[in-house]
Amino acid sequence: MHNCIKVTPIYVVLIFNNRYVRWEIFKNHQTLIDVLDLIKIKYKIINCVVEIYGEIITNYYSKIKSHMLEKSKNGLDIHIYTENTTIPKEN
């Protein structure tokens, strides 16, 4: 028998400075560190504040899925506040 791990996609809406919105898909085993890495690499944002459900996040090692399950949601809105005034467009 094969040991298969079911990978469930998690749909995340990134909201930058309450103005720019981007959709991303993560796997259920990923953590908020993965979200931060994406923000740094794809959106070129180094310094930012991350907020989920009105709470500023300090534990980036928690799994994305745990934040969804806290509120019984199918997806997650993550607010990112940064001094950058523009966010790179999707390629």
GUNU-298713 format. One record per residue: x, y, z of N, C-alpha, C in turn. Coordinates in pm, whole numbers, plus 50000, padded with zeros to 5 digits. Layout:
BEGIN
XYZXYZXYZ;...
***
This chain:
BEGIN
500834988150000500005000050000500875012550000;500335022449938501035035149935500535044050048;501445051150109501055061050209500815074250139;499585077150114499225089450044498755099850144;499245111750124498815123050206497895131550120;496685133750168495745142050095496135156650111;496375163149999496735177350000495505185249959;495015193050052493825201150028494275215550002;493825221449891494215235349866493515244849964;494245254950005493695265450089493755278350008;492605284449990492515296649911492695308550005;493695316449973494055327850058493915340649977;493215350250034493105363449974494075372450049;495045377849976495995387250035495485401350006;495325409150110494835422850096495945432150143;496525439550050497645448350079497155462450106;497455467650224497115481450262495635484650238;494765474750257493315476450237492975481650098;493875479150000493645484749868493835474649755;494925467349758495245457849651494925443749696;494295436049609493875422449644494505412449547;495055401749602495615390849524495155377549583;494925367649497494545354249539495755345149528;495935336649626497005326749624496445313549675;497065302649634496665289449681497835283049753;497565278049873498585271349953498115257149982;499035248850026498695235150067498385235050216;497595225350259497135225250398498255223150500;499415218750460500515216850555501435229050566;501195239150484502075250850486501785259850605;502795267750643502675276750757502665291250708;502495300150802502525314450767503925318850723;504945311250759506295314050708506275313150555;505555303450502505435302050357504735314150295;503755319350364503075331450317504055343150316;504825344650423505815355450428506855354150318;507305341850293508275339650185507695343850051;506445340450026505785344349902505715359649891;505345366150000505235380750000506595387049969;507645381650026508995387050002509455384749859;509235372649808509755369149676508865374449563;507595371449568506695375049459506325389849459;506055395149578505575408949587506655418749630;507855413649657509015421849689508785430949810;508145425349913507875432750036508665426150147;509555433750209510405428250314509795430950452;509465443250480508905446950610507405448950599;506675441650681505225442950679504635437950810;503385441450830502605436450944501525427550884;501355415750942500365406250893499235405150996;498005406050946496845405451034495845395250980;495355386751070494335376951034493195378251133;491985380351082490795382051166491005392751274;491635403851236491815414851329492935413051430;493675402051420494755399351515496105400051443;497015408051496498355408951439499085395951470;499665389951366500295376951380501755378451423;502105370951525503505370651572504085356551562;503225346251560503685332451548503515327851404;504565329651325504485326251184504655311251160;504935303551263505105289151247503775281651257;502705288751291501405282051298500925278951157;500205268251144499725264051013498575272950967;498535275250838497485283450779496125277250812;496035264050801494755257150822494195259550961;495065260751062494555262951198493825276251208;494265286451136493575299351137492215298151070;492135289850965490855287850899489885280550990;490365270151055489495261951139488975269651260;489765279251309489315287351423487995294251393;487825298251269486625305851230485695297751140;485965284751125485145275851040484995281550899;486095285050839486095290850705486705281150604;486395283250476486985275250369488235281850312;488425294050347489565301650297489985311550403;490895320150366491475329150465491795342550402;491425353250468491835366750428493015370550514;494085374850451495275379350524495525393750483;495515402650581495795416750556497275419250577;497895425950479499315429250488499425444350481;500065449850581500275464350586501755467150566;502045475750470503415478850436503535493450394;504755498350393504985512150349505005512950197;505095501550129505045501649982503695507249939;503715516149843502455522149799501855514649680;502645506449612502115498449503502575484149519;501795475249466502095460949470502325456449327;503365448449301503595443849163502375436749106;502135438848977501015432348909501325417548887;500255409848872500405395548844501045393848707;501865383348694502485380348562501635370848485;
***
